[in-house]
Amino acid sequence: MNLKEIRLAKGLTQKAVADYIGCSSVVYSRYETGDREPSIDTLIKIADCFEVTLDDIVGRLKPDVSTLTTYDKALLTAAHNADERARQDALSMLASHTKEKQKETFA
């Protein structure tokens, strides 16, 4: 998590963020340096202060769905809407086929 970069990009001081989330500047500074881990409630307050998502705060990457084909999207939708057994059966079948194709390629 790089709170400092986000804070600076928003033009905020450590004191302003600390006041917003209800802690001291020293405690907030430790969040930025990694010497202290904020609770989930504190992370939510920080995200609200910065007007960003929790994913942005923790540095979680969002998948690039712009490269998915219509077929890829249809597979994902079908998997999402299927029950657990159907998802497992489909995944096993696809994984099995992939392994067989790899064997044929390298044979």
MARVO-71236 format. One line per 8 residues: number of its first residue (from 1); their letters; for each residue x, y, z of N, C-alpha, C. Coordinates in Angstrom, 1 decimal, padded with zeros to 4 digits, m for minus. Layout:
NUM> A> X Y Z X Y Z X Y Z  ...
This chain:
1> MNLKEIRL> 000.8 m001.2 000.0 000.0 000.0 000.0 000.9 001.2 000.0  000.6 002.2 m000.9 001.4 003.4 m000.9 000.5 004.6 m000.6  000.2 004.7 000.7 m000.6 005.8 001.1 000.0 007.2 000.8  001.3 007.3 001.0 001.9 008.6 000.8 001.7 009.1 m000.6  001.9 008.2 m001.6 001.7 008.7 m003.0 000.3 009.1 m003.3  m000.7 008.4 m002.7 m002.1 008.8 m002.9 m002.4 010.1 m002.2  m001.9 010.2 m001.0 m002.1 011.4 m000.2 m001.6 012.6 m000.9  m000.3 012.5 m001.4 000.3 013.6 m002.1 m000.4 014.0 m003.4
9> AKGLTQKA> m000.9 013.0 m004.1 m001.6 013.2 m005.3 m002.9 014.0 m005.0  m003.5 013.8 m003.9 m004.7 014.4 m003.5 m004.4 015.8 m002.8  m003.1 016.1 m002.6 m002.8 017.4 m002.1 m003.1 017.6 m000.6  m003.1 016.5 000.2 m003.4 016.5 001.6 m002.2 016.3 002.4  m002.3 016.9 003.6 m001.2 016.7 004.6 m001.5 015.5 005.5  m000.5 015.0 006.2 m000.7 013.9 007.1 m001.7 014.3 008.2  m001.6 015.5 008.7 m002.5 016.0 009.7 m003.9 016.0 009.2  m004.1 016.4 008.0 m005.5 016.5 007.5 m006.1 015.1 007.4
17> VADYIGCS> m005.3 014.1 006.9 m005.8 012.7 006.8 m006.1 012.2 008.2  m005.1 012.4 009.1 m005.2 011.9 010.5 m006.5 012.5 011.2  m006.7 013.8 011.0 m007.9 014.4 011.6 m009.2 013.8 011.0  m009.2 013.5 009.7 m010.4 012.9 009.0 m010.7 011.5 009.6  m009.6 010.7 009.7 m009.9 009.4 010.2 m009.9 009.2 011.7  m009.6 010.3 012.4 m009.7 010.2 013.9 m008.5 009.6 014.6  m007.3 009.9 014.1 m006.1 009.4 014.8 m005.1 010.5 014.9  m004.0 010.3 015.5 m002.9 011.3 015.6 m002.1 011.3 014.3
25> SVVYSRYE> m001.4 012.4 014.1 m000.5 012.4 012.9 000.6 011.4 013.0  001.0 011.1 014.2 002.1 010.1 014.4 001.6 008.7 014.0  000.4 008.4 014.4 m000.2 007.1 014.0 m000.4 007.0 012.5  m000.9 008.0 011.9 m001.1 008.0 010.5 000.2 007.9 009.8  001.2 008.6 010.2 002.6 008.5 009.6 003.1 007.1 009.7  002.8 006.4 010.7 003.2 005.0 010.8 002.5 004.1 009.8  001.3 004.4 009.5 000.5 003.7 008.4 001.3 003.9 007.1  001.7 005.1 006.8 002.4 005.4 005.6 003.7 004.7 005.5
33> TGDREPSI> 004.5 004.6 006.6 005.8 004.0 006.6 005.7 002.5 006.7  004.5 001.9 007.0 004.4 000.5 007.2 004.8 000.0 008.5  005.1 000.9 009.5 005.4 000.5 010.8 004.2 000.1 011.6  003.0 000.4 011.1 001.7 000.0 011.7 000.7 m000.3 010.7  m000.1 m001.3 010.9 m001.1 m001.7 009.9 m002.5 m001.2 010.4  m003.2 m000.5 009.5 m004.5 000.0 009.9 m005.5 m001.1 009.9  m006.5 m000.9 010.7 m007.7 m001.9 010.7 m008.5 m001.7 009.4  m009.4 m002.6 009.2 m010.2 m002.5 008.0 m011.1 m001.3 008.1
41> DTLIKIAD> m011.6 m001.0 009.3 m012.4 000.3 009.5 m011.6 001.5 009.2  m010.3 001.5 009.6 m009.5 002.7 009.3 m009.2 002.7 007.8  m008.9 001.6 007.2 m008.7 001.6 005.7 m009.9 002.2 005.0  m011.1 001.9 005.4 m012.3 002.4 004.8 m012.3 003.9 005.0  m012.0 004.4 006.1 m012.0 005.9 006.4 m010.9 006.5 005.5  m009.8 005.9 005.4 m008.7 006.5 004.5 m009.2 006.5 003.1  m009.8 005.4 002.6 m010.3 005.4 001.2 m011.3 006.5 001.0  m012.2 006.7 002.0 m013.2 007.7 001.9 m012.6 009.1 001.8
49> CFEVTLDD> m011.6 009.3 002.7 m010.8 010.6 002.7 m010.2 010.9 001.3  m009.6 009.8 000.7 m008.9 010.0 m000.5 m009.9 009.9 m001.7  m011.1 009.5 m001.5 m012.1 009.3 m002.5 m011.6 008.3 m003.6  m011.1 007.1 m003.0 m010.6 006.0 m003.8 m011.2 004.7 m003.3  m011.0 003.6 m004.0 m011.5 002.3 m003.5 m010.5 001.7 m002.6  m010.9 000.7 m001.8 m010.0 m000.1 m001.0 m008.9 m000.7 m001.8  m009.3 m001.2 m003.0 m008.4 m001.8 m003.9 m007.2 m000.8 m004.3  m007.6 000.4 m004.5 m006.6 001.5 m004.7 m005.6 001.6 m003.5
57> IVGRLKPD> m006.2 001.6 m002.3 m005.4 001.8 m001.1 m004.4 000.6 m000.9  m004.9 m000.6 m001.1 m004.0 m001.7 m000.9 m003.2 m002.2 m002.1  m003.4 m001.5 m003.2 m002.6 m001.7 m004.4 m003.0 m003.0 m005.2  m004.3 m003.3 m005.0 m004.8 m004.5 m005.7 m005.1 m004.1 m007.1  m004.6 m004.9 m008.1 m004.8 m004.6 m009.5 m006.2 m005.1 m009.9  m006.7 m004.3 m010.8 m008.0 m004.7 m011.4 m007.7 m005.4 m012.7  m008.5 m006.5 m012.9 m008.2 m007.2 m014.2 m008.6 m006.4 m015.4  m007.8 m006.6 m016.4 m008.1 m005.8 m017.7 m009.1 m006.6 m018.5
65> VSTLTTYD> m010.3 m006.3 m018.4 m011.3 m007.1 m019.1 m011.5 m006.6 m020.6  m010.8 m005.5 m020.9 m010.9 m005.0 m022.3 m010.4 m006.0 m023.3  m009.5 m006.9 m022.9 m009.0 m007.9 m023.9 m009.8 m009.2 m024.0  m010.9 m009.3 m023.2 m011.7 m010.5 m023.2 m012.6 m010.5 m024.5  m012.6 m011.6 m025.1 m013.5 m011.7 m026.3 m014.9 m011.9 m025.9  m015.9 m011.9 m026.8 m017.3 m012.1 m026.5 m017.4 m013.6 m026.0  m016.7 m014.5 m026.5 m016.7 m015.9 m026.1 m016.2 m016.0 m024.7  m015.1 m015.3 m024.3 m014.5 m015.3 m023.0 m015.6 m014.8 m022.0
73> KALLTAAH> m016.2 m013.7 m022.3 m017.2 m013.2 m021.4 m018.4 m014.1 m021.3  m018.8 m014.8 m022.3 m019.9 m015.8 m022.2 m019.5 m016.9 m021.3  m018.3 m017.4 m021.4 m017.8 m018.5 m020.5 m017.8 m018.0 m019.1  m017.4 m016.8 m018.8 m017.4 m016.3 m017.4 m018.8 m016.1 m016.9  m019.7 m015.6 m017.7 m021.1 m015.4 m017.3 m021.7 m016.8 m017.0  m021.5 m017.7 m017.9 m022.1 m019.1 m017.7 m021.5 m019.7 m016.4  m020.2 m019.6 m016.2 m019.6 m020.1 m015.0 m020.2 m019.4 m013.7  m020.3 m018.1 m013.8 m020.9 m017.4 m012.7 m022.3 m017.8 m012.3
81> NADERARQ> m023.1 m018.1 m013.4 m024.5 m018.4 m013.2 m024.7 m019.9 m012.9  m023.8 m020.7 m013.1 m023.9 m022.2 m012.8 m023.8 m022.5 m011.4  m024.3 m023.7 m011.0 m024.1 m024.1 m009.6 m022.7 m024.7 m009.4  m022.3 m024.9 m008.2 m020.9 m025.3 m007.9 m020.5 m026.6 m008.6  m021.4 m027.6 m008.6 m021.0 m028.8 m009.3 m020.8 m028.6 m010.8  m021.6 m027.9 m011.4 m021.4 m027.6 m012.9 m020.1 m026.9 m013.1  m019.8 m025.9 m012.3 m018.5 m025.2 m012.4 m017.4 m026.1 m012.3  m017.4 m027.0 m011.3 m016.3 m027.9 m011.1 m016.2 m028.9 m012.2
89> DALSMLAS> m017.3 m029.4 m012.7 m017.3 m030.4 m013.8 m016.7 m029.7 m015.1  m017.1 m028.5 m015.3 m016.6 m027.8 m016.5 m015.2 m027.5 m016.4  m014.7 m027.0 m015.2 m013.3 m026.7 m015.0 m012.5 m028.0 m015.2  m012.9 m029.1 m014.6 m012.2 m030.3 m014.8 m012.1 m030.8 m016.2  m013.2 m030.7 m016.9 m013.2 m031.0 m018.4 m012.2 m030.1 m019.2  m012.3 m028.9 m018.9 m011.4 m027.9 m019.7 m009.9 m028.2 m019.3  m009.7 m028.4 m018.0 m008.3 m028.6 m017.6 m007.8 m029.9 m018.2  m008.6 m030.9 m018.3 m008.2 m032.2 m018.8 m007.9 m032.1 m020.3
97> HTKEKQKE> m008.7 m031.4 m021.0 m008.5 m031.2 m022.5 m007.2 m030.4 m022.7  m007.0 m029.4 m021.9 m005.8 m028.6 m022.0 m004.5 m029.5 m021.9  m004.5 m030.4 m020.9 m003.4 m031.3 m020.7 m003.2 m032.2 m021.8  m004.3 m032.7 m022.4 m004.2 m033.6 m023.6 m003.6 m032.9 m024.8  m004.0 m031.6 m025.0 m003.5 m030.8 m026.1 m002.0 m030.6 m025.9  m001.6 m030.3 m024.6 m000.2 m030.0 m024.4 000.6 m031.3 m024.7  000.1 m032.4 m024.3 000.8 m033.7 m024.6 001.0 m033.9 m026.0  m000.1 m033.6 m026.8 000.0 m033.8 m028.3 001.0 m032.8 m028.9
105> TFA> 001.0 m031.6 m028.4 002.0 m030.6 m028.9 003.4 m031.0 m028.7  003.7 m031.6 m027.5 005.1 m031.9 m027.1 005.5 m033.3 m027.5  004.6 m034.1 m028.1 004.9 m035.5 m028.4 005.7 m035.6 m029.6
